[in-house]
Amino acid sequence: MSRIIAYWNEVVIELRKATWPWDPKEKGFAKYKELNDSTIVVFIAMILLGGFVAFFDFSFRKAFDALTIWLSGV
């Protein structure tokens, strides 16, 4: 039982060292500013990554189609 209590005390100590994505001093929507900003950054990054993948998928598919048409005519 003492090992469980020691483990729990260590967990609490480590959680106090962590930085949380909200400011406990703020009230309302402003409390979660860092969390909202991080969410927006992740959303924009996913849109850009999706566009990048879609662009190369479309480009390689068209290039492959052109190559197969060219090779079938040879």
C-alpha positions in Angstrom: 0.0 0.0 0.0 2.9 2.4 0.7 4.2 1.9 -2.8 0.8 3.0 -4.2 0.8 6.1 -2.0 4.4 6.9 -3.0 3.5 6.5 -6.6 0.5 8.8 -6.3 2.6 11.4 -4.5 5.1 11.4 -7.4 2.4 11.7 -9.9 1.0 14.8 -8.1 4.5 16.3 -8.0 5.0 15.8 -11.7 1.6 17.1 -12.6 2.3 20.3 -10.7 5.5 20.8 -12.9 3.4 20.5 -16.1 2.2 23.5 -18.0 -1.4 23.4 -18.8 -3.0 25.0 -21.9 -5.2 27.4 -20.0 -4.7 30.2 -17.6 -6.4 29.6 -14.2 -6.4 33.3 -13.5 -8.6 34.2 -16.5 -12.3 33.8 -16.7 -14.6 32.8 -19.6 -13.4 32.2 -23.2 -10.0 34.0 -22.6 -9.1 31.3 -20.1 -8.5 28.9 -23.0 -6.5 31.2 -25.3 -3.4 29.0 -25.6 -5.6 26.0 -26.2 -7.6 27.8 -28.9 -4.5 29.1 -30.6 -2.9 25.7 -30.7 -6.1 24.2 -32.1 -6.1 26.8 -34.9 -2.4 26.0 -35.7 -3.1 22.3 -35.9 -6.2 22.9 -38.1 -4.3 25.0 -40.6 -1.4 22.6 -40.7 -3.8 19.7 -41.5 -5.4 21.7 -44.3 -2.0 22.5 -45.8 -0.8 18.9 -45.4 -4.0 17.7 -47.0 -3.6 20.1 -49.9 0.0 19.0 -50.4 -0.9 15.3 -50.5 -3.9 15.9 -52.8 -1.7 17.9 -55.2 0.9 15.2 -55.5 -1.7 12.5 -55.7 -3.4 14.2 -58.6 -0.1 15.0 -60.3 1.3 11.5 -60.0 -2.0 10.0 -61.2 -2.1 12.2 -64.3 1.6 11.5 -65.0 0.9 7.7 -64.6 -2.1 7.9 -66.9 0.0 9.8 -69.5 2.8 7.3 -69.2 0.5 4.3 -69.7 -1.1 5.9 -72.7 2.3 6.8 -74.2 3.6 3.2 -73.5 0.5 1.5 -75.0 0.9 3.5 -78.2 4.5 2.3 -78.6 
